[in-house]
Amino acid sequence: MTEARPGDWFTIGMDTWMLGAEAAMVIGLRGMTLAMGGAQAQREAQRMVAEKVEASAALGMALATGKLGSSAESVTRGTVSHLRKKVRANRRRLSSR
């Protein structure tokens, strides 16, 4: 197993921080949508649950098949990257309303 360079872990940490910041934005935007109620809120709630199930299944499959690599660094980087793509897409979609 190859050890990560300190700079690599710093970058992963910054990406993880950005994941948290973007996730907080999505939570706020989704909360506003859900608070308005109605058909749009119902669709958003269903979409939210479906996306979480799908993202978890895809991440689990990537981990099980070795697509994320075998080192702690590569698995962490792949996991954060996978989740950031999903969260970023939601932030963009919800911000455009």
C-alpha positions in Angstrom: 0.0 0.0 0.0 1.3 3.4 -1.0 1.2 6.1 1.7 -0.3 9.4 0.8 1.8 12.6 0.7 0.7 15.2 3.2 -0.4 17.5 0.4 -2.8 14.8 -0.9 -4.6 14.5 2.4 -4.8 18.3 2.6 -6.5 18.4 -0.8 -8.9 15.6 0.3 -9.6 17.5 3.5 -10.5 20.7 1.5 -12.7 18.7 -0.9 -14.4 17.2 2.1 -14.9 20.6 3.6 -16.5 21.8 0.3 -18.7 18.8 0.3 -20.0 19.8 3.7 -20.5 23.4 2.6 -22.4 22.5 -0.5 -24.5 19.9 1.4 -25.5 22.6 3.8 -26.6 24.8 0.9 -28.6 21.9 -0.5 -30.3 21.2 2.9 -31.3 24.9 3.1 -32.6 25.0 -0.5 -34.5 21.7 -0.1 -35.9 22.9 3.2 -37.4 26.0 1.6 -38.9 23.8 -1.2 -40.3 21.4 1.3 -41.7 24.2 3.5 -43.7 25.6 0.6 -45.6 22.3 0.4 -47.6 21.2 -2.6 -46.8 19.0 -5.6 -43.3 20.4 -6.0 -42.4 19.6 -2.4 -43.7 16.1 -2.8 -41.6 15.5 -5.9 -38.5 16.9 -4.2 -39.0 14.7 -1.2 -39.4 11.6 -3.4 -36.4 12.7 -5.5 -34.3 13.2 -2.4 -34.9 9.7 -1.0 -34.4 8.1 -4.4 -31.1 10.0 -5.0 -29.8 8.9 -1.6 -30.6 5.3 -2.2 -29.1 5.4 -5.7 -25.9 7.2 -4.6 -25.4 4.8 -1.8 -25.8 1.8 -4.0 -23.5 3.2 -6.7 -20.9 4.0 -4.0 -21.2 0.6 -2.5 -20.8 -1.1 -5.8 -17.7 1.0 -6.7 -16.2 0.1 -3.4 -17.0 -3.6 -3.7 -15.6 -3.8 -7.3 -12.4 -2.0 -6.5 -13.2 1.1 -8.7 -12.2 3.3 -5.8 -8.9 1.7 -5.4 -7.5 -0.1 -2.4 -5.6 2.6 -0.4 -7.3 4.7 2.2 -6.4 7.8 0.2 -7.9 6.5 -3.1 -11.1 5.2 -1.4 -11.5 8.5 0.5 -10.8 10.6 -2.6 -13.2 8.5 -4.7 -16.0 8.7 -2.1 -15.7 12.4 -1.7 -15.6 12.9 -5.4 -18.7 10.7 -6.0 -20.7 12.5 -3.3 -19.6 16.0 -4.4 -20.8 15.4 -7.9 -24.3 14.5 -6.7 -24.4 17.4 -4.2 -23.1 19.9 -6.7 -25.7 18.9 -9.2 -28.5 19.3 -6.6 -27.1 22.7 -5.6 -27.1 23.9 -9.2 -30.6 22.6 -9.8 -32.1 23.9 -6.7 -30.4 27.3 -7.0 -31.8 27.9 -10.5 -35.4 27.9 -9.3 
